[in-house]
């Protein structure tokens, strides 16, 4: 399954001269970004740099301060079913009365009011989605009994339910162990290739996905850089972006960025720190950022 033939050659997403500010604080300005079908772009940067806010703009939940944004050639509308969204991993509370298939099924009917009537067609569609994300074996298990990685598989399936052209991933590997980070990353990449999806993947630690990434969008200090990983993840580029010396160290197939003034974004062992972009302040001292290569 691919995006519509009539959209061939047209960017899935286009931002032109895009700026976002809150009061006197500018998260980013003058952002020109196009995302093509099948393209995987990692979005990285400091706490509070506007990564999640960028996703909110694309979802129609936040208005740009200036500039324009188009999805499939039209203005962005809130609730567009062709934009899939995978949130951060958050374990379901004990006793949550949802099975795995129910969670995936919300991607088909969650935008509608009321309780959906049983439907053979809908059940077959859910079964297909469960199979596509490798979750058939626990389709009827309560989600509160599943691991974080298993729950994230279901959220990928849920995000695919609307036949999206663009997949937004908001720190989907957060709190997962290394094995599940790899499994969920590979699953998203597999679906990207099979469905010709554009992917924007917000992450603190790019190591698990760097082999899959076409370009990197790096946000810092109200500015940005975009290019291939080799073009962006360099000492001179990041030092200019931050306005202070930053070292990029390559070791054993990984890149670690050292000396960013706003603290650690991630860790060389792949365990990312929690963040909250709704706060202006950033805690922590200068540290290292696991960015992989």
C-alpha positions, 0 to 999 in steps of 0.5 A: 500500500502506498500514498495516492498515485495522484500525489506522486512527486508531491511533498507529503508535508511542506513548511515555508518560512515557518516560525513559532513563538510564545511571547518573547520566546522564539522556538524556531523561525524561518523553517523551510522543510519538505518531507517526501513520501518514503523519507525518514527525518529525525528531529533532535535537539535540546529540551524545550527547543520545539520538537514536540511543538513542531508535531503539534503544528503539523497536527493542527493543534498549534498555529504558526506565528508566521509562515505556511504549512501544507499537508498533501498540498492543502492547509493543515486541518486538525484531526486529519486521518492521513496523519498517523501519530505514535506517542511516547511509551506509557504503560497502561494502568493495571486493570485497564479494560482494553485488549490489544485489539481494542487499542488498535481498533481505536485507530479506526473508530476513536474519532467517532462519537459513541460506542462502535457496533461490532463489525466483521469488516472492522475485526478483519481490518484490526486483525490485519493491522495486528499482523502487520505489527507482529502483535497477533499472538497477544491480540486478546490480552489486556494491554495492562499485561503487556510490556512497554515494547509490546504496547508500542507495537500496538500504538504503531498499529493504531497509527496506521489504521487511518492509512496515513501518508505521514507518520509522526513519532514523538519519542516512541522509544522513550523508556524502552530497553535496547532490544525493544528500541531496536524492534520498534524502530525496525517496525516503523522503518518497515512500515515506512518502506512498505507504505511509502510513508513520510516519517518525522521521528522526534528523539533524544537519542538518534542511535537506534534509528540512524541507519534508517534516517535520510535527513536530520532536523536539529533544533537549538536556540531558536535556530535549526540545521537540516541535512544528512546525518554527516552534514549536520552531526559535525563539531563545526555545524553544532558549535555554530548552531549553539554559539559555543564549542561542541565536540562530536565524537565518533566511537564504535559506530556511534556519535556522541555530542559533548558540551551542549550548553543546555544539558544532556539530551540523551545518553551513550547507552541509549537511555533517553532523559525525560523532557517537558517542552511546555516549560521554558526552563531546562534543568541539568548541567552540560553533558553528552548526547548519544546520537549514533551513526 
